[in-house]
Every structure is written in structure tokens, then in C-alpha cells.
Amino acid sequence: MTSTGNRAPLEIGLGFWSMQSTYMRPIPRSRVYDEAGQEAQLVEELGFDTLWLGEHHMSYDGYCPSLFPAAAGLLSATSTLRIASGVLVLPLHPAPRVAEGCAALNSLAPGRFRLAVGIGYRPVEFAAAGVALSDRAALTDERLAQLRGPDLVERTGPTDLWVGTGVSGGVARAGRFGASVLLMPTVTSRRVAALREEWTAALAQAPAATPGPPRRLGVMRECWVDTDPATVEWARGRLIEMWRHYSNFWVDDPVPQRARRDELAEQMGRQALFGSPDEVVDRLSRLIAAGADTIALRVRFDGVSGDALRRCLHLIADRVLPQLGRVTR
């Protein structure tokens, strides 16, 4: 097991490329993946560490249902950028298949694929896969044990294993299996330090031979940077509308629970890091002080792309990262 006594060097990545074509921005499926490759090249050119992908199933908008081929395409389009799953719904995937996918990606681009997994939450996905939602935690534990076990660990090789979560049980699970943690954007800044302590305590009990690079604690945040306040508010509107749409995944009946959907969207809007470069640096600095050594900034949300996205990426690279001690280019 790798000690976390000394904080790992700061890592800044971008996300979450989920290959959606929604009512906010309906475009051909092939173009979605073409754009992802072009944007991955720009992310690499600007000096970011990681590009994160998302996975869902049974979604009308084509939300990326198969992470391994998507990751292979982006790894092939780049030469140094790390590509990460954020997250793969582990109960829906047999462990040997996951191990083989990791092995293929490590052969294609050694050391550049990061596997982050989660337990999932959408009933429709589990129903379609014939898996009981109530079994998700047990299946996640079982499959993590298999991936860390002697029969599969050689196939997965040096894959960087993470657990995506937002609760104490999830960080404890990551610690037990010697994995890094990716905290969901629902986790408030105040909770980051406490969850890091819980994870570190559990990690200390992990087997000494657990493979992989130094363990990290990452935090996801929606982010938009611009020097024009009007553009920031435009982007915030797109984010809130995206979360209002995305909250349909979380509620039982979207129409009568419209108020709950709006509440969730407004909550995520408050958590987001939106503003000028200096404002975003200030809020990122608080997350880093709370214990995050890895930041996954979600800039690729629904309804935003093209010149606006490129301007945001350049401003983060040129005006935010240097203030955090990162030299990008």
C-alpha cells in the first residue's frame, strides 16, 4: 500500500465527456465522438493532466454506454493525456471483462488509463441488466475484490483504481481496496476534510501489496471561467438547465416532483465554481486546503461547446492553473 502521509502533487483534470446529444444540443452521434477527440487534443495541448469520461445506460441522449472503446478512441487521439472513467458502473460489468478492458487500454497507451468505478443508482439501468438494485453494494465489493485478487490483478496490470462516491461508506470501500477516491460534486467543501480522514484511516488497513500508483483524493466540481460576467451567467443558466434535466435520473416521477428537481438544480448551481479567474482560484484553493490533491473540473456540460468552451479552457490554463502552482505549457 502506498502511504498518503505526504500530499501528492496537485493534479488538474477536465470532464465530463459523456457523448450526449440532448434536446439542448441535438447533434449527430458521429459528430459527438469526433468533437470529443478534437477537444481531447486541445485539453492535452493546454497542459491538463486528465480527461474524465462518464457512463450511463438506457438514456435517450446516448450518454456514453461503453467506456472502454470511447477511452480507446481518445487515447489514440492523444499522446500524453490521461483518460479516466468517471465512473464505470461496476455492478453492471463482470470483473473479468473489466480486467480485459483495462489490459487492452494499458497495451494501447501504457499508464494513461485510470479506472474509476461506482455502485450506480438508476433503477432502469439495473433492470435492463437484470441486476437487483439492492445488490449493488455487495456486487461492487465482490468485483473490486476480484479485480484486486490474484486471478485478475495481472490482467489489469498497473491500472490506477479509483472509487467514485459522495458518502462515508464509499470512501471506506475505497480505503479497504487500496483505491483512490473521486468525490462527487454533491460533496460540500466542508465535508472534504472529514471524508479524507475517513478514507485515510481505511486505507491504512489495506493490504501492503495493493498495486498501483500513489493514492489520491479527488473532487469533482462544475466550473466555468470568464472575465465577462454576462458570459458567466449564460453558462450558469446552461448548467442549471442541465441539472434540471439530469435530476430526472434521481426522482421517481419528474412531473409532480418538479419542485424537487428545481431544488437539486439550484443546489448544484451553488456548488459550481463559476466566475472570474481570481474567483475560481479562491474557491479551488479552499478545496485543496481541505485535502483535495486532484481536481476534476466539469466544463463539458450540456448546451456548451465550440468557441465558448475553448475560451473557458484557455482561461483556466492561462489564468487559473499558474496561480495554483501548475505550469501548463
C-alpha positions as CSV (number, residue, x, y, z in Angstrom):
1,M,0.0,0.0,0.0
2,T,1.2,3.5,-0.8
3,S,1.3,5.9,2.1
4,T,-0.8,9.1,1.9
5,G,1.2,10.8,4.7
6,N,2.7,13.3,2.2
7,R,0.2,15.0,-0.1
8,A,0.6,14.0,-3.8
9,P,1.4,16.8,-6.3
10,L,-1.7,18.7,-7.4
11,E,-3.4,17.3,-10.5
12,I,-6.0,19.2,-12.5
13,G,-8.2,17.4,-15.0
14,L,-11.3,18.2,-17.0
15,G,-14.6,16.4,-17.6
16,F,-17.0,15.1,-18.1
17,W,-17.1,13.9,-21.7
18,S,-20.2,11.7,-21.8
19,M,-21.0,11.9,-25.6
20,Q,-24.6,13.2,-25.1
21,S,-26.9,14.6,-27.8
22,T,-29.8,16.1,-25.9
23,Y,-32.7,18.5,-26.6
24,M,-30.4,21.4,-25.6
25,R,-27.9,20.5,-28.3
26,P,-29.1,17.8,-30.6
27,I,-26.2,16.7,-33.0
28,P,-25.4,13.5,-34.9
29,R,-23.9,10.7,-32.9
30,S,-20.7,10.5,-35.0
31,R,-20.1,14.2,-34.6
32,V,-20.3,13.9,-30.8
33,Y,-17.4,11.4,-30.8
34,D,-15.4,13.4,-33.4
35,E,-15.7,16.5,-31.2
36,A,-14.5,14.6,-28.2
37,G,-11.3,13.6,-30.0
38,Q,-10.6,17.2,-31.1
39,E,-11.3,18.5,-27.6
40,A,-9.1,15.9,-26.0
41,Q,-6.3,17.1,-28.2
42,L,-6.9,20.7,-27.1
43,V,-7.0,19.6,-23.4
44,E,-3.7,17.9,-23.9
45,E,-2.1,20.9,-25.7
46,L,-3.2,23.2,-22.8
47,G,-1.4,21.0,-20.3
48,F,-4.1,19.4,-18.3
49,D,-3.4,16.1,-16.7
50,T,-6.6,14.1,-17.2
51,L,-9.8,14.0,-19.3
52,W,-12.7,12.2,-17.5
53,L,-15.5,10.2,-19.2
54,G,-18.9,9.3,-17.8
55,E,-21.1,6.3,-18.3
56,H,-24.8,5.7,-18.1
57,H,-27.2,3.2,-19.8
58,M,-30.8,3.4,-21.2
59,S,-30.6,7.2,-21.7
60,Y,-32.3,8.8,-24.7
61,D,-29.4,11.2,-25.3
62,G,-26.8,8.4,-26.0
63,Y,-25.0,9.1,-22.7
64,C,-21.8,7.0,-23.2
65,P,-22.8,3.4,-22.6
66,S,-19.4,1.8,-23.3
67,L,-16.4,3.4,-21.7
68,F,-13.6,1.2,-22.9
69,P,-14.0,1.8,-26.7
70,A,-14.6,5.5,-26.0
71,A,-11.4,5.7,-23.9
72,A,-9.5,3.8,-26.6
73,G,-10.5,6.4,-29.2
74,L,-9.4,9.3,-27.0
75,L,-6.1,7.6,-26.0
76,S,-5.4,7.1,-29.7
77,A,-6.1,10.8,-30.5
78,T,-3.6,11.9,-27.8
79,S,-0.1,11.0,-26.7
80,T,0.4,12.1,-23.1
81,L,-3.1,12.9,-21.7
82,R,-4.5,10.5,-19.1
83,I,-8.1,9.3,-19.9
84,A,-10.2,8.3,-16.9
85,S,-13.6,6.7,-16.3
86,G,-15.7,8.8,-14.0
87,V,-17.4,6.5,-13.3
88,L,-17.9,3.0,-14.7
89,V,-21.0,1.4,-13.0
90,L,-19.2,-1.7,-11.7
91,P,-22.2,-3.9,-10.7
92,L,-23.2,-3.9,-14.3
93,H,-19.9,-5.3,-15.6
94,P,-18.3,-8.7,-14.9
95,A,-14.9,-8.3,-13.3
96,P,-13.0,-10.4,-15.9
97,R,-14.5,-8.1,-18.6
98,V,-13.3,-5.0,-16.8
99,A,-9.9,-6.5,-16.3
100,E,-9.6,-7.4,-20.0
101,G,-10.7,-3.8,-21.0
102,C,-8.0,-2.4,-18.7
103,A,-5.4,-4.7,-20.1
104,A,-6.2,-3.7,-23.7
105,L,-6.0,0.0,-22.8
106,N,-2.8,-0.4,-21.0
107,S,-1.3,-2.1,-24.1
108,L,-2.6,0.7,-26.3
109,A,-1.4,3.5,-24.0
110,P,0.7,2.3,-21.1
111,G,0.0,4.1,-17.8
112,R,-2.6,6.5,-19.3
113,F,-5.9,4.9,-18.4
114,R,-7.5,5.4,-15.0
115,L,-10.3,3.2,-13.8
116,A,-12.8,4.9,-11.5
117,V,-15.8,2.8,-10.6
118,G,-19.1,3.4,-8.7
119,I,-22.0,1.5,-7.4
120,G,-24.7,3.1,-9.6
121,Y,-28.1,4.3,-8.7
122,R,-30.5,4.4,-11.6
123,P,-33.2,1.6,-11.3
124,V,-33.7,1.5,-15.1
125,E,-30.1,0.6,-15.7
126,F,-30.1,-2.3,-13.3
127,A,-33.5,-3.5,-14.5
128,A,-32.2,-3.6,-18.1
129,A,-29.1,-5.5,-17.0
130,G,-31.1,-8.0,-14.9
131,V,-29.4,-6.9,-11.7
132,A,-31.2,-6.1,-8.5
133,L,-30.5,-2.6,-7.3
134,S,-30.4,-3.8,-3.8
135,D,-27.4,-6.0,-4.6
136,R,-25.3,-3.1,-6.0
137,A,-23.1,-2.6,-2.9
138,A,-22.4,-6.3,-2.5
139,L,-21.6,-6.7,-6.2
140,T,-19.3,-3.7,-6.1
141,D,-17.3,-5.2,-3.2
142,E,-17.3,-8.6,-4.8
143,R,-15.9,-7.2,-8.1
144,L,-13.4,-5.0,-6.5
145,A,-12.1,-8.0,-4.6
146,Q,-11.8,-9.9,-7.9
147,L,-10.0,-7.1,-9.6
148,R,-7.6,-6.9,-6.7
149,G,-7.3,-10.7,-6.5
150,P,-4.6,-13.0,-7.9
151,D,-6.7,-14.3,-10.8
152,L,-7.2,-10.8,-12.4
153,V,-4.6,-8.4,-11.0
154,E,-2.1,-9.5,-13.6
155,R,-4.6,-8.8,-16.4
156,T,-5.5,-5.3,-15.0
157,G,-1.8,-4.6,-14.6
158,P,-0.8,-1.2,-13.1
159,T,-4.3,0.3,-13.7
160,D,-4.9,3.3,-11.4
161,L,-8.0,2.2,-9.5
162,W,-10.5,4.8,-8.0
163,V,-13.9,4.7,-6.4
164,G,-16.3,7.5,-7.1
165,T,-18.6,8.3,-4.2
166,G,-20.1,11.0,-2.1
167,V,-20.6,9.2,1.2
168,S,-18.7,7.7,4.1
169,G,-19.4,4.2,3.1
170,G,-17.9,4.8,-0.4
171,V,-14.6,6.3,0.9
172,A,-14.4,3.4,3.4
173,R,-14.8,1.0,0.5
174,A,-12.0,2.8,-1.5
175,G,-9.7,2.5,1.5
176,R,-10.4,-1.2,2.0
177,F,-9.4,-2.0,-1.5
178,G,-6.4,0.4,-1.6
179,A,-8.1,2.7,-4.1
180,S,-8.1,6.4,-4.7
181,V,-11.3,8.5,-4.2
182,L,-13.2,10.7,-6.5
183,L,-15.8,12.8,-4.6
184,M,-18.9,13.6,-6.4
185,P,-19.9,17.3,-7.0
186,T,-22.7,16.9,-4.4
187,V,-20.0,16.8,-1.6
188,T,-19.6,20.3,0.0
189,S,-16.3,21.8,0.7
190,R,-16.9,21.4,4.4
191,R,-17.2,17.6,4.0
192,V,-14.0,17.1,2.0
193,A,-11.6,17.1,5.0
194,A,-13.8,14.7,7.0
195,L,-14.1,12.3,4.2
196,R,-10.4,12.4,3.6
197,E,-9.7,11.4,7.2
198,E,-12.2,8.5,6.9
199,W,-10.6,7.3,3.7
200,T,-7.0,7.6,5.1
201,A,-8.0,5.6,8.1
202,A,-9.5,2.8,6.0
203,L,-6.6,2.9,3.6
204,A,-4.2,2.2,6.4
205,Q,-5.8,-1.2,6.7
206,A,-5.5,-2.1,3.1
207,P,-3.1,-5.0,2.2
208,A,0.5,-3.9,1.9
209,A,0.9,-5.3,-1.6
210,T,-2.0,-3.4,-3.1
211,P,-0.7,-2.4,-6.6
212,G,-0.9,0.9,-8.3
213,P,0.5,4.5,-8.2
214,P,0.2,6.7,-5.1
215,R,-3.3,7.1,-3.8
216,R,-5.2,10.4,-4.4
217,L,-8.3,12.1,-3.2
218,G,-10.1,13.9,-6.0
219,V,-13.0,16.3,-6.0
220,M,-15.4,16.9,-8.9
221,R,-16.7,20.4,-9.5
222,E,-18.7,22.1,-12.3
223,C,-16.6,25.0,-13.4
224,W,-16.8,28.0,-15.8
225,V,-14.3,30.8,-16.1
226,D,-14.7,34.0,-18.0
227,T,-13.8,37.6,-17.5
228,D,-17.2,38.7,-18.7
229,P,-19.9,38.4,-16.0
230,A,-22.6,38.1,-18.6
231,T,-20.9,35.1,-20.2
232,V,-20.6,33.5,-16.7
233,E,-24.3,33.9,-16.1
234,W,-25.1,32.5,-19.5
235,A,-23.0,29.4,-18.7
236,R,-24.6,29.1,-15.2
237,G,-28.0,29.1,-16.9
238,R,-26.9,26.2,-19.1
239,L,-25.6,24.3,-16.1
240,I,-28.8,24.7,-14.1
241,E,-30.9,23.6,-17.1
242,M,-28.6,20.6,-17.5
243,W,-29.1,19.6,-13.8
244,R,-32.8,20.1,-14.1
245,H,-32.8,17.7,-16.9
246,Y,-30.3,15.3,-15.2
247,S,-32.3,15.3,-12.0
248,N,-34.9,13.2,-13.8
249,F,-32.4,10.3,-13.1
250,W,-32.9,10.9,-9.3
251,V,-36.6,11.4,-8.8
252,D,-39.4,8.8,-9.1
253,D,-41.9,10.9,-11.1
254,P,-40.4,14.1,-12.8
255,V,-43.7,16.0,-13.3
256,P,-45.1,16.0,-9.7
257,Q,-41.6,16.3,-8.3
258,R,-40.8,19.4,-10.3
259,A,-40.0,21.4,-7.2
260,R,-37.5,18.8,-6.1
261,R,-35.9,18.8,-9.5
262,D,-35.5,22.6,-9.3
263,E,-34.1,22.4,-5.8
264,L,-31.5,19.9,-7.0
265,A,-30.5,22.0,-9.9
266,E,-30.2,25.2,-7.8
267,Q,-28.1,23.3,-5.3
268,M,-25.6,22.2,-8.0
269,G,-25.5,25.7,-9.3
270,R,-24.4,26.9,-5.9
271,Q,-21.7,24.2,-5.6
272,A,-20.3,25.1,-9.0
273,L,-17.1,27.2,-9.4
274,F,-18.2,29.9,-11.7
275,G,-16.7,33.4,-12.1
276,S,-13.5,35.3,-13.0
277,P,-10.1,33.5,-12.8
278,D,-9.4,35.0,-9.4
279,E,-12.8,34.0,-8.0
280,V,-12.3,30.4,-9.2
281,V,-8.7,30.3,-7.9
282,D,-10.0,31.3,-4.5
283,R,-12.6,28.6,-4.3
284,L,-10.3,25.9,-5.7
285,S,-7.7,26.9,-3.1
286,R,-10.3,26.1,-0.4
287,L,-10.8,22.6,-1.8
288,I,-7.1,22.0,-2.0
289,A,-6.6,23.2,1.6
290,A,-9.4,20.8,2.7
291,G,-7.4,17.9,1.4
292,A,-8.1,17.5,-2.4
293,D,-4.9,16.7,-4.4
294,T,-6.9,16.0,-7.6
295,I,-9.5,18.3,-9.1
296,A,-11.8,17.2,-11.9
297,L,-13.4,20.3,-13.4
298,R,-16.6,19.6,-15.3
299,V,-16.6,22.1,-18.1
300,R,-18.2,20.0,-20.8
301,F,-21.8,20.2,-19.7
302,D,-24.8,20.1,-21.9
303,G,-25.5,23.0,-24.1
304,V,-22.0,24.4,-24.1
305,S,-19.3,23.8,-26.7
306,G,-17.4,25.4,-29.5
307,D,-15.8,28.8,-29.1
308,A,-17.2,29.4,-25.7
309,L,-15.8,26.1,-24.4
310,R,-12.4,26.8,-26.0
311,R,-12.2,30.3,-24.4
312,C,-13.0,28.8,-21.0
313,L,-10.3,26.1,-21.3
314,H,-7.7,28.7,-22.3
315,L,-8.6,30.9,-19.4
316,I,-8.3,28.0,-16.9
317,A,-5.0,27.0,-18.4
318,D,-3.5,30.6,-18.6
319,R,-5.1,32.3,-15.7
320,V,-6.1,29.7,-13.1
321,L,-3.5,26.9,-13.1
322,P,-0.5,29.1,-12.8
323,Q,-1.9,30.6,-9.6
324,L,-2.3,27.1,-8.2
325,G,1.4,26.4,-8.8
326,R,0.8,24.5,-12.0
327,V,2.9,25.2,-15.1
328,T,0.8,24.0,-18.1
329,R,2.8,24.9,-21.2
